[in-house]
Amino acid sequence: MGYRLHVARVYKVEYALGDAFSHKSEEFHNLLSTLKVEYTGDEYDSDFEVQKDEWQKAIDKLKHLYDLEDEDERDEIKGAVDDLASTTDEVIEMMEYYLNNGDPDIDYLHLSFF
């Protein structure tokens, strides 16, 4: 059983559809934090990674936002969505797009603002 170091041969970031979250890096990181999503980096990082299951939990939480019993948490999430100048449905749609278009061979999304 050998454990050899390997290097990835292909690293490719593709442009997303539209301009969702453009120039909203800090606001997007704030949304992830508000949704309690664990990810690499902090609010000032332009490149970060999120496990796909964490990303899906965030989508599910947004889809069931009005079912949350904690009114303060619900208001905080709604405020974070508003800071993106988007509707909850628009945020869900883009997050699902990223999830569905991420590399299917790995269990995380590599996201990049540029």
Rosetta blueprint (number, residue, H / E / L):
1 M L
2 G L
3 Y L
4 R L
5 L L
6 H L
7 V L
8 A L
9 R L
10 V L
11 Y L
12 K L
13 V L
14 E L
15 Y L
16 A L
17 L L
18 G L
19 D L
20 A L
21 F L
22 S L
23 H L
24 K L
25 S H
26 E H
27 E H
28 F H
29 H H
30 N H
31 L H
32 L H
33 S H
34 T H
35 L L
36 K L
37 V L
38 E L
39 Y E
40 T L
41 G L
42 D L
43 E L
44 Y L
45 D L
46 S L
47 D E
48 F E
49 E E
50 V E
51 Q E
52 K H
53 D H
54 E H
55 W H
56 Q H
57 K H
58 A H
59 I H
60 D H
61 K H
62 L H
63 K H
64 H L
65 L H
66 Y H
67 D H
68 L L
69 E L
70 D L
71 E H
72 D H
73 E H
74 R H
75 D H
76 E H
77 I H
78 K H
79 G H
80 A H
81 V H
82 D H
83 D H
84 L L
85 A L
86 S L
87 T L
88 T H
89 D H
90 E H
91 V H
92 I H
93 E H
94 M H
95 M H
96 E H
97 Y H
98 Y H
99 L H
100 N H
101 N H
102 G L
103 D L
104 P L
105 D L
106 I L
107 D L
108 Y E
109 L E
110 H E
111 L E
112 S E
113 F L
114 F L
